[in-house]
């Protein structure tokens, strides 16, 4: 008799589950499975209370997008390392703000300083990494960053850079950081300086998967096609729409075609009204790139969720 009662109870529970499932509207089922819910299982689940990002590591202090620049940024209370990536001829992901060697910082393997007239001829998309690593991008310093310490430096592979950061974090018992990775891509560069967006996104995703870093990365870009391609690959990766135009929030979101997790405009476009509108659409807002302490204070007062800066040392003073 007891066994029969237990069996009836099980049947009743199954019936209730069936009725609940049927009662759910298609909209409710869709909301339960929405990408914004799924991303909470990735980096957004542990998004910092305030996200202080070191731009290209700490470009104000050491050569940009190099391992030394990333490591010195870790000495300050940053929560995220921001850097840029391009693709080499042998399909490797390399840290660089341009897919060529910029004339402000680059020296050829034979010691010649690259000038503005020939910078584009040093195209990393046509070079293997063994060729890329022979160039120096640090010993000249940077004319626009007088506080930057000049030192010999090379453009690292993304895998090498992330492993170096993870090793430093463990050795120094530091809180792990997130990685905000920008795909340096533009439509006019496709197939000449960068691969097609779907190829770029896949190469980046595969390396991050091998590194087991998907829970601590954001992918950002001005090129909406690379964000769209990444969303197609894995809807759980938080995406960041970078904005440098003054067309406004609605225009930029329509261009992307979906609501990203983070909206990242140039800081001079940010005011309290924009922050409220961004939040109202379910996004975080993290503007770029803020280097003066007065500007940092003013932007923080608007209610943003973080800032990106070349000077984490200055930001530390502001946030005390």
Rosetta blueprint (number, residue, H / E / L):
1 X L
2 X H
3 X H
4 X H
5 X H
6 X H
7 X H
8 X H
9 X H
10 X H
11 X H
12 X H
13 X H
14 X H
15 X H
16 X H
17 X H
18 X H
19 X H
20 X H
21 X H
22 X H
23 X H
24 X L
25 X L
26 X H
27 X H
28 X H
29 X H
30 X H
31 X H
32 X H
33 X L
34 X L
35 X H
36 X H
37 X H
38 X H
39 X H
40 X H
41 X H
42 X L
43 X H
44 X H
45 X H
46 X H
47 X L
48 X L
49 X L
50 X L
51 X E
52 X E
53 X E
54 X E
55 X E
56 X L
57 X L
58 X L
59 X L
60 X L
61 X L
62 X E
63 X L
64 X L
65 X L
66 X L
67 X H
68 X H
69 X H
70 X H
71 X H
72 X H
73 X H
74 X L
75 X L
76 X L
77 X L
78 X L
79 X L
80 X E
81 X E
82 X E
83 X E
84 X E
85 X E
86 X E
87 X E
88 X L
89 X L
90 X L
91 X L
92 X L
93 X E
94 X E
95 X E
96 X L
97 X L
98 X L
99 X L
100 X E
101 X L
102 X L
103 X L
104 X L
105 X L
106 X L
107 X E
108 X L
109 X L
110 X L
111 X L
112 X L
113 X E
114 X L
115 X L
116 X L
117 X L
118 X L
119 X H
120 X H
121 X H
122 X L
123 X E
124 X H
125 X H
126 X H
127 X L
128 X L
129 X H
130 X H
131 X H
132 X H
133 X L
134 X L
135 X L
136 X E
137 X L
138 X L
139 X L
140 X L
141 X L
142 X L
143 X L
144 X L
145 X L
146 X L
147 X L
148 X L
149 X E
150 X L
151 X L
152 X L
153 X L
154 X L
155 X L
156 X L
157 X E
158 X H
159 X H
160 X H
161 X H
162 X H
163 X H
164 X H
165 X H
166 X H
167 X H
168 X H
169 X H
170 X H
171 X H
172 X L
173 X L
174 X L
175 X L
176 X L
177 X L
178 X E
179 X E
180 X E
181 X E
182 X E
183 X E
184 X L
185 X L
186 X L
187 X H
188 X H
189 X H
190 X E
191 X L
192 X L
193 X L
194 X E
195 X L
196 X L
197 X H
198 X H
199 X H
200 X H
201 X H
202 X H
203 X H
204 X H
205 X H
206 X H
207 X H
208 X H
209 X H
210 X H
211 X L
212 X L
213 X L
214 X H
215 X H
216 X H
217 X E
218 X E
219 X E
220 X E
221 X E
222 X L
223 X L
224 X H
225 X H
226 X H
227 X H
228 X H
229 X H
230 X H
231 X H
232 X H
233 X H
234 X L
235 X L
236 X L
237 X L
238 X E
239 X E
240 X E
241 X E
242 X E
243 X E
244 X L
245 X L
246 X L
247 X L
248 X L
249 X H
250 X H
251 X H
252 X H
253 X H
254 X H
255 X H
256 X H
257 X L
258 X L
259 X L
260 X L
261 X L
262 X E
263 X E
264 X E
265 X E
266 X E
267 X H
268 X H
269 X H
270 X L
271 X L
272 X H
273 X H
274 X H
275 X H
276 X H
277 X H
278 X H
279 X H
280 X H
281 X L
282 X L
283 X L
284 X E
285 X E
286 X E
287 X E
288 X E
289 X L
290 X L
291 X L
292 X L
293 X H
294 X H
295 X H
296 X H
297 X H
298 X H
299 X H
300 X H
301 X H
302 X L
303 X L
304 X L
305 X L
306 X E
307 X E
308 X E
309 X E
310 X L
311 X L
312 X H
313 X H
314 X H
315 X H
316 X H
317 X H
318 X H
319 X H
320 X L
